[in-house]
């Protein structure tokens, strides 16, 4: 079971990359804050592990509150990618303390929970992200499918993958999961 969760968690990291550019894009709204912009760029780059621009932007304290929340989310994305799950969760929690209506914070915190094996918490956060109209609902539905897969709940996983495809018919990862289950 643990190795299956680990394999699925690695896949969730891939989803974090696909699911988050929209949330990261929001943080570009800070005009002239080059560190916050570089933090966004780093979060969108699946190969970047550098949180330094995020750290600098947050230390300078010249961000608006919403841009601070977005920068925390972007740093959390990078921390997730680096496997620093507790630090990532702390950043997502801090962002939610600023504004608890940001669906992307729940989606990404759900990824942290999932990678840490806390499937109930992950599922709850993915559903909350959907309730808040997360910008890429197919990613949340796909991640819900991953949770159900980790629990060997095949029917629920298939339903979630199909729901992901309803929102984005071109979402290859969900189609691949459905094709594998049909064999």
Backbone as JSON Lines, residues from 0, in Angstrom:
{"i":0,"aa":"X","n":[0.83,-1.2,0.0],"ca":[0.0,0.0,0.0],"c":[0.86,1.25,0.0]}
{"i":1,"aa":"X","n":[1.9,1.28,0.84],"ca":[2.75,2.47,0.93],"c":[3.43,2.75,-0.4]}
{"i":2,"aa":"X","n":[3.94,1.7,-1.08],"ca":[4.62,1.95,-2.35],"c":[3.64,2.41,-3.4]}
{"i":3,"aa":"X","n":[2.4,1.93,-3.36],"ca":[1.39,2.4,-4.3],"c":[1.08,3.87,-4.06]}
{"i":4,"aa":"X","n":[0.95,4.27,-2.8],"ca":[0.71,5.67,-2.48],"c":[1.89,6.52,-2.93]}
{"i":5,"aa":"X","n":[3.11,6.03,-2.73],"ca":[4.29,6.78,-3.15],"c":[4.28,6.99,-4.66]}
{"i":6,"aa":"X","n":[3.96,5.94,-5.42],"ca":[3.92,6.06,-6.89],"c":[2.85,7.05,-7.32]}
{"i":7,"aa":"X","n":[1.7,6.97,-6.69],"ca":[0.62,7.89,-7.03],"c":[0.98,9.3,-6.6]}
{"i":8,"aa":"X","n":[1.69,9.44,-5.48],"ca":[2.11,10.77,-5.02],"c":[3.04,11.41,-6.03]}
{"i":9,"aa":"X","n":[3.93,10.61,-6.61],"ca":[4.81,11.16,-7.64],"c":[3.99,11.68,-8.8]}
{"i":10,"aa":"X","n":[2.92,10.99,-9.14],"ca":[2.04,11.44,-10.21],"c":[1.31,12.72,-9.8]}
{"i":11,"aa":"X","n":[0.96,12.83,-8.52],"ca":[0.31,14.06,-8.04],"c":[1.25,15.25,-8.2]}
{"i":12,"aa":"X","n":[2.53,15.03,-8.06],"ca":[3.5,16.12,-8.29],"c":[3.4,16.6,-9.72]}
{"i":13,"aa":"X","n":[3.21,15.67,-10.64],"ca":[3.04,16.05,-12.04],"c":[1.79,16.88,-12.17]}
{"i":14,"aa":"X","n":[0.73,16.46,-11.49],"ca":[-0.51,17.22,-11.54],"c":[-0.31,18.6,-10.93]}
{"i":15,"aa":"X","n":[0.47,18.69,-9.89],"ca":[0.73,20.0,-9.3],"c":[1.26,20.93,-10.37]}
{"i":16,"aa":"X","n":[2.12,20.43,-11.25],"ca":[2.64,21.27,-12.31],"c":[1.53,21.69,-13.26]}
{"i":17,"aa":"X","n":[0.68,20.74,-13.65],"ca":[-0.37,21.07,-14.6],"c":[-1.46,21.92,-13.97]}
{"i":18,"aa":"X","n":[-1.71,21.73,-12.7],"ca":[-2.83,22.39,-12.06],"c":[-2.52,23.8,-11.63]}
{"i":19,"aa":"X","n":[-1.27,24.16,-11.53],"ca":[-0.96,25.37,-10.83],"c":[-0.56,26.58,-11.63]}
{"i":20,"aa":"X","n":[-0.23,26.48,-12.88],"ca":[0.11,27.71,-13.58],"c":[-0.98,28.76,-13.48]}
{"i":21,"aa":"X","n":[-2.23,28.37,-13.47],"ca":[-3.29,29.36,-13.36],"c":[-3.22,30.08,-12.03]}
{"i":22,"aa":"X","n":[-2.99,29.34,-10.95],"ca":[-2.89,30.01,-9.66],"c":[-1.64,30.86,-9.59]}
{"i":23,"aa":"X","n":[-0.59,30.36,-10.17],"ca":[0.65,31.12,-10.16],"c":[0.51,32.38,-10.99]}
{"i":24,"aa":"X","n":[-0.25,32.32,-12.06],"ca":[-0.43,33.46,-12.93],"c":[-1.03,34.64,-12.17]}
{"i":25,"aa":"X","n":[-1.86,34.35,-11.19],"ca":[-2.48,35.42,-10.42],"c":[-1.44,36.28,-9.71]}
{"i":26,"aa":"X","n":[-0.32,35.7,-9.35],"ca":[0.64,36.45,-8.57],"c":[1.42,37.47,-9.39]}
{"i":27,"aa":"X","n":[1.24,37.46,-10.69],"ca":[1.94,38.41,-11.55],"c":[1.39,39.81,-11.38]}
{"i":28,"aa":"X","n":[0.28,39.97,-10.68],"ca":[-0.38,41.27,-10.58],"c":[0.43,42.31,-9.83]}
{"i":29,"aa":"X","n":[1.49,41.92,-9.15],"ca":[2.31,42.88,-8.43],"c":[3.28,43.52,-9.41]}
{"i":30,"aa":"X","n":[2.94,44.71,-9.87],"ca":[3.76,45.41,-10.86],"c":[5.07,45.84,-10.22]}
{"i":31,"aa":"X","n":[6.15,45.51,-10.87],"ca":[7.46,45.94,-10.39],"c":[8.05,45.05,-9.32]}
{"i":32,"aa":"X","n":[7.3,44.1,-8.83],"ca":[7.84,43.21,-7.81],"c":[8.52,42.04,-8.52]}
{"i":33,"aa":"X","n":[9.74,42.27,-8.92],"ca":[10.42,41.27,-9.75],"c":[10.64,39.97,-9.0]}
{"i":34,"aa":"X","n":[10.83,40.02,-7.69],"ca":[11.0,38.79,-6.93],"c":[9.71,37.97,-6.93]}
{"i":35,"aa":"X","n":[8.57,38.61,-6.75],"ca":[7.3,37.89,-6.78],"c":[7.06,37.32,-8.17]}
{"i":36,"aa":"X","n":[7.41,38.06,-9.19],"ca":[7.25,37.55,-10.56],"c":[8.17,36.36,-10.79]}
{"i":37,"aa":"X","n":[9.42,36.44,-10.33],"ca":[10.34,35.31,-10.5],"c":[9.86,34.1,-9.7]}
{"i":38,"aa":"X","n":[9.24,34.35,-8.56],"ca":[8.66,33.26,-7.76],"c":[7.58,32.55,-8.59]}
{"i":39,"aa":"X","n":[6.73,33.33,-9.25],"ca":[5.71,32.76,-10.13],"c":[6.36,31.92,-11.23]}
{"i":40,"aa":"X","n":[7.37,32.48,-11.88],"ca":[8.05,31.78,-12.97],"c":[8.64,30.47,-12.46]}
{"i":41,"aa":"X","n":[9.27,30.51,-11.29],"ca":[9.85,29.3,-10.71],"c":[8.77,28.26,-10.38]}
{"i":42,"aa":"X","n":[7.62,28.72,-9.89],"ca":[6.57,27.76,-9.55],"c":[5.99,27.1,-10.8]}
{"i":43,"aa":"X","n":[5.97,27.83,-11.91],"ca":[5.43,27.29,-13.16],"c":[6.43,26.39,-13.88]}
{"i":44,"aa":"X","n":[7.7,26.49,-13.51],"ca":[8.75,25.7,-14.14],"c":[8.93,24.4,-13.35]}
{"i":45,"aa":"X","n":[8.49,23.29,-13.92],"ca":[8.5,22.02,-13.18],"c":[9.9,21.57,-12.8]}
{"i":46,"aa":"X","n":[10.94,22.2,-13.33],"ca":[12.31,21.82,-13.0],"c":[12.94,22.73,-11.95]}
{"i":47,"aa":"X","n":[12.27,23.81,-11.6],"ca":[12.85,24.76,-10.65],"c":[12.58,24.32,-9.21]}
{"i":48,"aa":"X","n":[13.63,24.41,-8.41],"ca":[13.5,24.12,-6.98],"c":[13.86,25.34,-6.14]}
{"i":49,"aa":"X","n":[14.02,26.48,-6.79],"ca":[14.52,27.7,-6.16],"c":[13.4,28.53,-5.55]}
{"i":50,"aa":"X","n":[13.38,28.6,-4.23],"ca":[12.4,29.44,-3.53],"c":[12.96,30.8,-3.15]}
{"i":51,"aa":"X","n":[14.22,31.08,-3.46],"ca":[14.83,32.34,-3.03],"c":[14.06,33.58,-3.46]}
{"i":52,"aa":"X","n":[13.59,33.68,-4.72],"ca":[12.82,34.88,-5.07],"c":[11.54,35.02,-4.25]}
{"i":53,"aa":"X","n":[10.93,33.9,-3.93],"ca":[9.72,33.93,-3.1],"c":[10.06,34.44,-1.7]}
{"i":54,"aa":"X","n":[11.14,33.9,-1.16],"ca":[11.58,34.31,0.18],"c":[11.86,35.8,0.22]}
{"i":55,"aa":"X","n":[12.56,36.29,-0.81],"ca":[12.91,37.71,-0.87],"c":[11.66,38.57,-0.98]}
{"i":56,"aa":"X","n":[10.74,38.19,-1.85],"ca":[9.5,38.95,-2.02],"c":[8.71,39.02,-0.73]}
{"i":57,"aa":"X","n":[8.65,37.91,-0.02],"ca":[7.88,37.88,1.23],"c":[8.58,38.65,2.35]}
{"i":58,"aa":"X","n":[9.9,38.65,2.37],"ca":[10.64,39.39,3.4],"c":[10.54,40.9,3.21]}
{"i":59,"aa":"X","n":[10.45,41.33,1.97],"ca":[10.43,42.77,1.7],"c":[9.17,43.44,2.23]}
{"i":60,"aa":"X","n":[8.11,42.69,2.37],"ca":[6.86,43.19,2.95],"c":[6.24,44.34,2.16]}
{"i":61,"aa":"X","n":[6.48,44.4,0.84],"ca":[5.85,45.45,0.06],"c":[4.75,44.91,-0.87]}
{"i":62,"aa":"X","n":[4.34,43.67,-0.65],"ca":[3.27,43.07,-1.43],"c":[1.92,43.43,-0.83]}
{"i":63,"aa":"X","n":[0.92,43.5,-1.69],"ca":[-0.44,43.61,-1.15],"c":[-0.75,42.3,-0.45]}
{"i":64,"aa":"X","n":[-1.78,42.26,0.35],"ca":[-2.13,41.04,1.08],"c":[-2.46,39.9,0.11]}
{"i":65,"aa":"X","n":[-3.2,40.2,-0.95],"ca":[-3.56,39.14,-1.89],"c":[-2.32,38.66,-2.65]}
{"i":66,"aa":"X","n":[-1.4,39.57,-3.0],"ca":[-0.17,39.15,-3.67],"c":[0.72,38.37,-2.72]}
{"i":67,"aa":"X","n":[0.66,38.69,-1.44],"ca":[1.39,37.89,-0.46],"c":[0.85,36.46,-0.44]}
{"i":68,"aa":"X","n":[-0.49,36.34,-0.45],"ca":[-1.11,35.01,-0.46],"c":[-0.7,34.24,-1.71]}
{"i":69,"aa":"X","n":[-0.72,34.9,-2.84],"ca":[-0.36,34.24,-4.09],"c":[1.11,33.83,-4.1]}
{"i":70,"aa":"X","n":[1.95,34.66,-3.54],"ca":[3.38,34.32,-3.47],"c":[3.6,33.15,-2.53]}
{"i":71,"aa":"X","n":[2.85,33.1,-1.44],"ca":[2.93,31.95,-0.53],"c":[2.5,30.67,-1.24]}
{"i":72,"aa":"X","n":[1.45,30.76,-2.04],"ca":[1.0,29.59,-2.8],"c":[2.09,29.16,-3.78]}
{"i":73,"aa":"X","n":[2.67,30.12,-4.49],"ca":[3.73,29.79,-5.44],"c":[4.92,29.14,-4.75]}
{"i":74,"aa":"X","n":[5.3,29.67,-3.59],"ca":[6.42,29.06,-2.86],"c":[6.03,27.66,-2.39]}
{"i":75,"aa":"X","n":[4.78,27.5,-1.95],"ca":[4.31,26.19,-1.54],"c":[4.37,25.17,-2.67]}
{"i":76,"aa":"X","n":[4.07,25.6,-3.87],"ca":[4.17,24.72,-5.03],"c":[5.6,24.21,-5.19]}
{"i":77,"aa":"X","n":[6.56,25.12,-5.07],"ca":[7.97,24.75,-5.21],"c":[8.37,23.84,-4.05]}
{"i":78,"aa":"X","n":[7.93,24.16,-2.84],"ca":[8.25,23.32,-1.69],"c":[7.67,21.91,-1.85]}
{"i":79,"aa":"X","n":[6.45,21.82,-2.37],"ca":[5.87,20.5,-2.67],"c":[6.78,19.74,-3.62]}
{"i":80,"aa":"X","n":[7.2,20.42,-4.66],"ca":[8.07,19.8,-5.66],"c":[9.36,19.31,-5.03]}
{"i":81,"aa":"X","n":[9.85,20.05,-4.05],"ca":[11.11,19.69,-3.38],"c":[10.91,18.62,-2.31]}
{"i":82,"aa":"X","n":[9.65,18.26,-2.04],"ca":[9.38,17.26,-1.01],"c":[9.32,17.83,0.4]}
{"i":83,"aa":"X","n":[9.32,19.15,0.52],"ca":[9.23,19.82,1.83],"c":[7.75,20.04,2.17]}
{"i":84,"aa":"X","n":[7.06,18.95,2.45],"ca":[5.61,18.99,2.57],"c":[5.13,19.83,3.74]}
{"i":85,"aa":"X","n":[5.79,19.72,4.9],"ca":[5.34,20.49,6.07],"c":[5.49,21.98,5.83]}
{"i":86,"aa":"X","n":[6.59,22.38,5.19],"ca":[6.78,23.8,4.87],"c":[5.76,24.26,3.85]}
{"i":87,"aa":"X","n":[5.47,23.41,2.86],"ca":[4.47,23.75,1.85],"c":[3.1,23.94,2.51]}
{"i":88,"aa":"X","n":[2.74,23.01,3.38],"ca":[1.45,23.11,4.07],"c":[1.38,24.4,4.88]}
{"i":89,"aa":"X","n":[2.47,24.75,5.53],"ca":[2.51,26.0,6.3],"c":[2.27,27.2,5.39]}
{"i":90,"aa":"X","n":[2.86,27.19,4.19],"ca":[2.64,28.3,3.25],"c":[1.19,28.34,2.77]}
{"i":91,"aa":"X","n":[0.63,27.18,2.44],"ca":[-0.77,27.16,2.0],"c":[-1.7,27.61,3.13]}
{"i":92,"aa":"X","n":[-1.4,27.2,4.36],"ca":[-2.2,27.65,5.51],"c":[-2.09,29.16,5.69]}
{"i":93,"aa":"X","n":[-0.89,29.69,5.53],"ca":[-0.71,31.14,5.67],"c":[-1.48,31.89,4.59]}
{"i":94,"aa":"X","n":[-1.45,31.36,3.37],"ca":[-2.21,31.98,2.29],"c":[-3.7,31.94,2.6]}
{"i":95,"aa":"X","n":[-4.16,30.83,3.14],"ca":[-5.58,30.7,3.47],"c":[-5.95,31.58,4.67]}
{"i":96,"aa":"X","n":[-5.01,31.86,5.56],"ca":[-5.27,32.8,6.65],"c":[-5.52,34.21,6.09]}
{"i":97,"aa":"X","n":[-4.85,34.52,4.99],"ca":[-5.05,35.82,4.35],"c":[-6.37,35.85,3.6]}
{"i":98,"aa":"X","n":[-6.65,34.78,2.85],"ca":[-7.88,34.71,2.07],"c":[-8.26,33.24,1.93]}
{"i":99,"aa":"X","n":[-9.28,32.82,2.64],"ca":[-9.66,31.4,2.62],"c":[-10.53,31.04,1.43]}
{"i":100,"aa":"X","n":[-10.62,31.94,0.46],"ca":[-11.42,31.69,-0.73],"c":[-10.6,31.39,-1.98]}
{"i":101,"aa":"X","n":[-9.33,31.08,-1.82],"ca":[-8.48,30.8,-2.98],"c":[-8.44,29.29,-3.21]}
{"i":102,"aa":"X","n":[-9.15,28.85,-4.22],"ca":[-9.25,27.42,-4.51],"c":[-7.91,26.77,-4.76]}
{"i":103,"aa":"X","n":[-6.99,27.49,-5.4],"ca":[-5.69,26.92,-5.71],"c":[-4.89,26.58,-4.45]}
{"i":104,"aa":"X","n":[-5.11,27.32,-3.38],"ca":[-4.42,27.0,-2.12],"c":[-4.9,25.65,-1.6]}
{"i":105,"aa":"X","n":[-6.21,25.4,-1.7],"ca":[-6.74,24.1,-1.27],"c":[-6.27,22.98,-2.18]}
{"i":106,"aa":"X","n":[-6.28,23.23,-3.49],"ca":[-5.83,22.2,-4.43],"c":[-4.4,21.78,-4.13]}
{"i":107,"aa":"X","n":[-3.54,22.77,-3.93],"ca":[-2.13,22.46,-3.7],"c":[-1.86,21.91,-2.31]}
{"i":108,"aa":"X","n":[-2.6,22.38,-1.32],"ca":[-2.45,21.78,0.01],"c":[-2.93,20.33,-0.04]}
{"i":109,"aa":"X","n":[-3.98,20.09,-0.83],"ca":[-4.42,18.72,-1.03],"c":[-3.31,17.85,-1.6]}
{"i":110,"aa":"X","n":[-2.52,18.41,-2.51],"ca":[-1.39,17.65,-3.06],"c":[-0.37,17.33,-1.97]}
{"i":111,"aa":"X","n":[-0.15,18.28,-1.07],"ca":[0.77,18.02,0.05],"c":[0.25,16.88,0.92]}
{"i":112,"aa":"X","n":[-1.04,16.96,1.25],"ca":[-1.64,15.91,2.08],"c":[-1.52,14.57,1.36]}
{"i":113,"aa":"X","n":[-1.82,14.57,0.07],"ca":[-1.77,13.33,-0.69],"c":[-0.36,12.73,-0.69]}
{"i":114,"aa":"X","n":[0.63,13.56,-0.96],"ca":[2.0,13.07,-0.99],"c":[2.45,12.57,0.37]}
{"i":115,"aa":"X","n":[1.85,13.11,1.42],"ca":[2.17,12.66,2.78],"c":[1.32,11.48,3.23]}
{"i":116,"aa":"X","n":[0.46,10.99,2.36],"ca":[-0.35,9.83,2.7],"c":[-1.61,10.14,3.48]}
{"i":117,"aa":"X","n":[-1.95,11.41,3.62],"ca":[-3.15,11.8,4.36],"c":[-4.31,11.96,3.37]}
{"i":118,"aa":"X","n":[-4.84,10.84,2.96],"ca":[-5.8,10.8,1.86],"c":[-7.12,11.49,2.19]}
{"i":119,"aa":"X","n":[-7.61,11.35,3.42],"ca":[-8.86,12.01,3.8],"c":[-8.72,13.53,3.71]}
{"i":120,"aa":"X","n":[-7.6,14.05,4.2],"ca":[-7.36,15.49,4.15],"c":[-7.22,15.96,2.7]}
{"i":121,"aa":"X","n":[-6.53,15.16,1.88],"ca":[-6.37,15.51,0.47],"c":[-7.74,15.58,-0.2]}
{"i":122,"aa":"X","n":[-8.55,14.57,0.0],"ca":[-9.87,14.53,-0.62],"c":[-10.71,15.72,-0.2]}
{"i":123,"aa":"X","n":[-10.67,16.05,1.07],"ca":[-11.41,17.2,1.58],"c":[-10.97,18.49,0.9]}
{"i":124,"aa":"X","n":[-9.65,18.68,0.79],"ca":[-9.14,19.91,0.16],"c":[-9.45,19.97,-1.33]}
{"i":125,"aa":"X","n":[-9.4,18.84,-2.01],"ca":[-9.75,18.84,-3.44],"c":[-11.21,19.23,-3.64]}
{"i":126,"aa":"X","n":[-12.08,18.71,-2.79],"ca":[-13.49,19.08,-2.9],"c":[-13.71,20.56,-2.55]}
{"i":127,"aa":"X","n":[-12.98,21.05,-1.56],"ca":[-13.11,22.47,-1.21],"c":[-12.64,23.34,-2.36]}
{"i":128,"aa":"X","n":[-11.56,22.93,-3.04],"ca":[-11.08,23.68,-4.21],"c":[-12.18,23.75,-5.27]}
{"i":129,"aa":"X","n":[-12.87,22.65,-5.49],"ca":[-13.97,22.63,-6.46],"c":[-15.1,23.54,-6.01]}
{"i":130,"aa":"X","n":[-15.42,23.51,-4.72],"ca":[-16.47,24.39,-4.19],"c":[-16.15,25.86,-4.44]}
{"i":131,"aa":"X","n":[-14.86,26.18,-4.46],"ca":[-14.42,27.57,-4.64],"c":[-14.13,27.89,-6.11]}
{"i":132,"aa":"X","n":[-14.56,27.0,-7.0],"ca":[-14.38,27.22,-8.44],"c":[-12.92,27.38,-8.83]}
{"i":133,"aa":"X","n":[-12.1,26.44,-8.4],"ca":[-10.69,26.43,-8.77],"c":[-10.59,26.59,-10.29]}
{"i":134,"aa":"X","n":[-9.56,27.27,-10.74],"ca":[-9.46,27.63,-12.16],"c":[-9.3,26.43,-13.08]}
{"i":135,"aa":"X","n":[-8.78,25.31,-12.59],"ca":[-8.62,24.12,-13.41],"c":[-9.28,22.93,-12.69]}
{"i":136,"aa":"X","n":[-10.61,22.86,-12.76],"ca":[-11.32,21.82,-12.01],"c":[-10.95,20.41,-12.46]}
{"i":137,"aa":"X","n":[-10.54,20.25,-13.69],"ca":[-10.15,18.91,-14.15],"c":[-8.97,18.38,-13.34]}
{"i":138,"aa":"X","n":[-8.08,19.24,-12.91],"ca":[-6.95,18.8,-12.09],"c":[-7.43,18.31,-10.74]}
{"i":139,"aa":"X","n":[-8.39,19.02,-10.15],"ca":[-8.93,18.59,-8.86],"c":[-9.64,17.24,-9.01]}
{"i":140,"aa":"X","n":[-10.43,17.09,-10.06],"ca":[-11.12,15.82,-10.27],"c":[-10.13,14.69,-10.52]}
{"i":141,"aa":"X","n":[-9.08,14.97,-11.27],"ca":[-8.06,13.96,-11.51],"c":[-7.41,13.54,-10.19]}
{"i":142,"aa":"X","n":[-7.08,14.52,-9.36],"ca":[-6.46,14.22,-8.08],"c":[-7.41,13.43,-7.18]}
{"i":143,"aa":"X","n":[-8.69,13.74,-7.26],"ca":[-9.68,12.95,-6.52],"c":[-9.63,11.49,-7.01]}
{"i":144,"aa":"X","n":[-9.49,11.32,-8.3],"ca":[-9.34,9.98,-8.85],"c":[-8.11,9.27,-8.32]}
{"i":145,"aa":"X","n":[-7.02,10.02,-8.17],"ca":[-5.79,9.42,-7.62],"c":[-6.0,8.95,-6.19]}
{"i":146,"aa":"X","n":[-6.73,9.74,-5.41],"ca":[-7.02,9.34,-4.02],"c":[-7.81,8.03,-4.03]}
{"i":147,"aa":"X","n":[-8.84,7.98,-4.87],"ca":[-9.64,6.76,-4.93],"c":[-8.82,5.58,-5.43]}
{"i":148,"aa":"X","n":[-7.92,5.82,-6.38],"ca":[-7.02,4.75,-6.83],"c":[-6.16,4.25,-5.68]}
{"i":149,"aa":"X","n":[-5.65,5.17,-4.89],"ca":[-4.79,4.78,-3.76],"c":[-5.55,3.94,-2.75]}
{"i":150,"aa":"X","n":[-6.84,4.14,-2.69],"ca":[-7.7,3.37,-1.77],"c":[-8.29,2.12,-2.44]}
{"i":151,"aa":"X","n":[-7.9,1.86,-3.67],"ca":[-8.45,0.74,-4.44],"c":[-9.96,0.86,-4.62]}
{"i":152,"aa":"X","n":[-10.44,2.09,-4.79],"ca":[-11.86,2.36,-5.04],"c":[-12.01,2.66,-6.54]}
{"i":153,"aa":"X","n":[-11.96,1.59,-7.32],"ca":[-11.87,1.71,-8.78],"c":[-13.06,2.45,-9.39]}
{"i":154,"aa":"X","n":[-14.26,2.15,-8.96],"ca":[-15.43,2.81,-9.55],"c":[-15.42,4.31,-9.29]}
{"i":155,"aa":"X","n":[-15.1,4.7,-8.06],"ca":[-15.05,6.13,-7.73],"c":[-13.91,6.82,-8.48]}
{"i":156,"aa":"X","n":[-12.8,6.12,-8.65],"ca":[-11.68,6.69,-9.4],"c":[-12.1,6.93,-10.84]}
{"i":157,"aa":"X","n":[-12.75,5.95,-11.47],"ca":[-13.2,6.11,-12.86],"c":[-14.16,7.29,-12.99]}
{"i":158,"aa":"X","n":[-15.08,7.42,-12.06],"ca":[-16.03,8.54,-12.1],"c":[-15.29,9.87,-12.03]}
{"i":159,"aa":"X","n":[-14.28,9.94,-11.18],"ca":[-13.53,11.19,-11.05],"c":[-12.75,11.49,-12.32]}
{"i":160,"aa":"X","n":[-12.12,10.49,-12.92],"ca":[-11.38,10.72,-14.16],"c":[-12.32,11.15,-15.28]}
{"i":161,"aa":"X","n":[-13.5,10.55,-15.33],"ca":[-14.48,10.95,-16.34],"c":[-14.92,12.4,-16.12]}
{"i":162,"aa":"X","n":[-15.08,12.77,-14.85],"ca":[-15.47,14.15,-14.53],"c":[-14.36,15.12,-14.97]}
{"i":163,"aa":"X","n":[-13.1,14.72,-14.76],"ca":[-11.99,15.55,-15.21],"c":[-12.08,15.77,-16.72]}
{"i":164,"aa":"X","n":[-12.42,14.73,-17.45],"ca":[-12.51,14.83,-18.9],"c":[-13.73,15.65,-19.35]}
{"i":165,"aa":"X","n":[-14.77,15.69,-18.54],"ca":[-15.91,16.56,-18.86],"c":[-15.47,18.02,-18.86]}
{"i":166,"aa":"X","n":[-14.6,18.37,-17.93],"ca":[-14.11,19.75,-17.85],"c":[-13.03,20.04,-18.87]}
{"i":167,"aa":"X","n":[-12.24,19.03,-19.21],"ca":[-11.16,19.21,-20.17],"c":[-10.99,17.92,-20.98]}
{"i":168,"aa":"X","n":[-11.69,17.82,-22.1],"ca":[-11.63,16.6,-22.91],"c":[-10.23,16.26,-23.42]}
{"i":169,"aa":"X","n":[-9.34,17.23,-23.44],"ca":[-7.98,17.0,-23.92],"c":[-7.0,16.65,-22.8]}
{"i":170,"aa":"X","n":[-7.5,16.43,-21.61],"ca":[-6.64,16.16,-20.46],"c":[-6.14,14.72,-20.55]}
{"i":171,"aa":"X","n":[-4.97,14.57,-21.11],"ca":[-4.4,13.27,-21.45],"c":[-4.21,12.36,-20.24]}
{"i":172,"aa":"X","n":[-3.77,12.89,-19.12],"ca":[-3.51,12.04,-17.96],"c":[-4.76,11.3,-17.49]}
{"i":173,"aa":"X","n":[-5.9,11.97,-17.51],"ca":[-7.14,11.31,-17.11],"c":[-7.52,10.24,-18.13]}
{"i":174,"aa":"X","n":[-7.33,10.54,-19.4],"ca":[-7.65,9.56,-20.44],"c":[-6.76,8.33,-20.32]}
{"i":175,"aa":"X","n":[-5.49,8.54,-20.02],"ca":[-4.56,7.43,-19.85],"c":[-5.02,6.55,-18.69]}
{"i":176,"aa":"X","n":[-5.42,7.16,-17.57],"ca":[-5.89,6.37,-16.42],"c":[-7.13,5.56,-16.79]}
{"i":177,"aa":"X","n":[-8.05,6.14,-17.52],"ca":[-9.24,5.4,-17.93],"c":[-8.89,4.27,-18.9]}
{"i":178,"aa":"X","n":[-7.99,4.53,-19.81],"ca":[-7.58,3.5,-20.77],"c":[-6.91,2.32,-20.07]}
{"i":179,"aa":"X","n":[-6.1,2.59,-19.07],"ca":[-5.42,1.53,-18.31],"c":[-6.43,0.66,-17.57]}
{"i":180,"aa":"X","n":[-7.47,1.3,-17.05],"ca":[-8.47,0.56,-16.29],"c":[-9.37,-0.26,-17.19]}
{"i":181,"aa":"X","n":[-9.46,0.11,-18.46],"ca":[-10.3,-0.64,-19.39],"c":[-9.62,-1.91,-19.9]}
{"i":182,"aa":"X","n":[-8.34,-2.05,-19.64],"ca":[-7.59,-3.22,-20.13],"c":[-7.71,-4.37,-19.19]}
